[in-house]
Amino acid sequence: MRIGYPCINLSLDCRASRTFRLDSYSEKRMKRTIEGNLDCLEKIIDYNIENDMLFLRITSDLIPFASHEICDFNWRDHFSSRFKEIGKRLRENRFRVTMHPGQYTVLNSEKEDVYRRSLKDLEYHTDVLDLMNLDRTAKVNIHVGGVYGNKEKSKERFIERYRNLPGKIKKRLVVENDEKSYNIKDCLDISKTTGIPVTFDNLHHKINGSGDTIEEAIEKISRTWNKEDGPPVIHYSSQLQDKRPGRHADTIDMDGFGLFFEKIKNYDFDLILEIKDKEKSVKKVINSFLTQQK
């Protein structure tokens, strides 16, 4: 099992997600910002390798305005050698990465312009992973999207659009259960028709359940991942007390995680901890649970 966290390392003095105001866009500023973000990404990867955290969700803000119409800078060609170097480092260390587009990337939107922008954003995320020469275990994780008053019709719209995606996007895309609209059963229904792998999120499952136990849900989602997709991906978090359902905790509840880990430890998977203190909680899990497994 590989374990990691999303996007930001709080132990380092850099961010791989630096951006700037749209009205100050220029090619010079793009180059400088992307160079800094790639420098920081390499520092995060090095830190993770040194600390046996071989999983990372790369920030969607790595390339500012990459899918915006204002972006006329050919960042793909300009930074191609940097991306290849980073990918080589990842492959040499059996390091896995994923990406997770934001809430405005909605494949099943009823609005054509939202769908078109979403498609462009998925292309950007896919290109980042392709430029690193990573195999299809490097995934782009999305949610199903909105319900729009008719869940079944909205699921069908997702399926239709997924089927029409370019192959380079389709091979990387995975779908995750959410805390409001689409539970594990909904995602599995979509997977049965499309073959898309399903990511399991424990907190979303707790809030928006399917009637399955955790073990049953993981058993079912595991069957959606083919060998070339890599081990299934699981997102783990716990609820921040006295906040809206779905808000992630500031630091990991080790007792709660221990109960969860006992249920899933015999499955093959890679784990992202969605906890606000990032690598600090990952270290606690590695020291308390994973070291003794070796």
BELFEN-V373582 format. One record per backbone hydrogen bond with DSSP energy under -1.0 kcal/mol. CO is the residue of the C=O (numbers start at 1). NH is the residue of the N-H. E is the energy in kcal/mol with one decimal. If there is no record, write none. Layout:
co = {CO & CO}
nh = {NH & NH}
e = {E & E}
This chain:
co = {2 & 4 & 5 & 6 & 21 & 22 & 26 & 27 & 28 & 29 & 30 & 31 & 32 & 33 & 34 & 35 & 36 & 37 & 38 & 39 & 40 & 41 & 42 & 43 & 44 & 45 & 46 & 47 & 48 & 49 & 54 & 56 & 57 & 59 & 63 & 65 & 68 & 73 & 74 & 75 & 77 & 79 & 80 & 81 & 82 & 83 & 84 & 85 & 86 & 87 & 88 & 90 & 91 & 96 & 98 & 99 & 102 & 104 & 106 & 111 & 112 & 113 & 114 & 115 & 116 & 117 & 118 & 119 & 120 & 121 & 122 & 123 & 124 & 125 & 126 & 127 & 129 & 130 & 135 & 139 & 140 & 142 & 147 & 150 & 151 & 152 & 153 & 154 & 155 & 156 & 157 & 158 & 159 & 160 & 162 & 166 & 166 & 167 & 169 & 169 & 172 & 174 & 175 & 182 & 183 & 184 & 185 & 186 & 187 & 188 & 189 & 190 & 191 & 197 & 199 & 200 & 201 & 202 & 203 & 204 & 213 & 214 & 215 & 216 & 217 & 218 & 221 & 222 & 226 & 227 & 232 & 233 & 234 & 235 & 236 & 238 & 240 & 244 & 247 & 249 & 250 & 253 & 254 & 255 & 256 & 257 & 258 & 260 & 261 & 264 & 270 & 271 & 272 & 273 & 275 & 277 & 278 & 279 & 280 & 281 & 282 & 283 & 284 & 285 & 285 & 286}
nh = {271 & 273 & 57 & 8 & 24 & 25 & 30 & 31 & 32 & 33 & 34 & 35 & 36 & 37 & 38 & 39 & 40 & 41 & 42 & 43 & 44 & 45 & 46 & 47 & 48 & 49 & 50 & 51 & 53 & 52 & 96 & 98 & 7 & 62 & 66 & 68 & 71 & 75 & 78 & 79 & 80 & 83 & 84 & 85 & 86 & 87 & 88 & 89 & 90 & 91 & 92 & 95 & 94 & 56 & 58 & 141 & 105 & 106 & 109 & 115 & 116 & 117 & 118 & 119 & 120 & 121 & 122 & 123 & 124 & 125 & 126 & 127 & 128 & 129 & 130 & 131 & 134 & 133 & 138 & 99 & 174 & 176 & 150 & 154 & 155 & 156 & 157 & 158 & 159 & 160 & 161 & 162 & 163 & 164 & 165 & 169 & 170 & 171 & 172 & 173 & 140 & 142 & 199 & 178 & 187 & 188 & 189 & 190 & 191 & 192 & 193 & 194 & 195 & 175 & 177 & 235 & 205 & 206 & 207 & 208 & 217 & 218 & 219 & 220 & 221 & 222 & 224 & 225 & 229 & 230 & 270 & 200 & 272 & 202 & 274 & 249 & 243 & 247 & 240 & 276 & 277 & 257 & 258 & 259 & 260 & 261 & 262 & 264 & 265 & 267 & 234 & 4 & 236 & 275 & 278 & 280 & 282 & 283 & 284 & 285 & 286 & 287 & 288 & 289 & 290 & 291}
e = {-3.0 & -2.7 & -2.1 & -2.9 & -1.7 & -1.6 & -2.4 & -2.6 & -2.2 & -2.6 & -2.9 & -2.5 & -1.9 & -2.4 & -2.8 & -2.2 & -2.2 & -2.4 & -2.2 & -1.6 & -2.6 & -2.5 & -2.5 & -2.5 & -2.7 & -2.5 & -2.3 & -1.4 & -3.1 & -1.3 & -2.5 & -1.7 & -2.8 & -1.1 & -1.5 & -1.2 & -1.6 & -2.1 & -2.1 & -2.1 & -1.1 & -2.3 & -2.1 & -2.1 & -2.3 & -2.6 & -2.3 & -2.0 & -2.1 & -2.7 & -2.3 & -2.6 & -1.4 & -1.6 & -2.7 & -3.2 & -1.7 & -1.0 & -1.3 & -2.2 & -2.5 & -2.1 & -2.4 & -2.3 & -1.9 & -2.1 & -2.5 & -1.9 & -1.9 & -2.3 & -2.4 & -2.5 & -1.9 & -1.5 & -2.5 & -2.9 & -1.7 & -2.0 & -1.7 & -2.0 & -2.2 & -2.4 & -1.9 & -2.2 & -2.6 & -2.2 & -2.0 & -1.9 & -2.5 & -2.5 & -2.2 & -2.8 & -2.4 & -1.1 & -1.6 & -1.1 & -2.4 & -2.2 & -1.4 & -1.4 & -2.6 & -2.4 & -2.6 & -2.8 & -2.2 & -2.7 & -2.3 & -2.0 & -2.5 & -2.5 & -1.1 & -2.3 & -3.1 & -2.3 & -1.2 & -2.9 & -2.0 & -1.9 & -1.9 & -3.3 & -2.6 & -2.6 & -2.2 & -2.1 & -2.7 & -2.1 & -1.5 & -1.2 & -1.3 & -1.3 & -2.7 & -1.7 & -2.7 & -2.2 & -3.0 & -1.8 & -1.3 & -1.9 & -2.8 & -2.5 & -1.0 & -2.7 & -2.3 & -1.9 & -1.8 & -3.4 & -2.0 & -1.1 & -2.0 & -2.3 & -2.5 & -2.1 & -2.8 & -1.2 & -2.0 & -2.2 & -1.5 & -2.3 & -1.4 & -2.1 & -2.6 & -2.6 & -2.2 & -2.9 & -1.4 & -2.6}
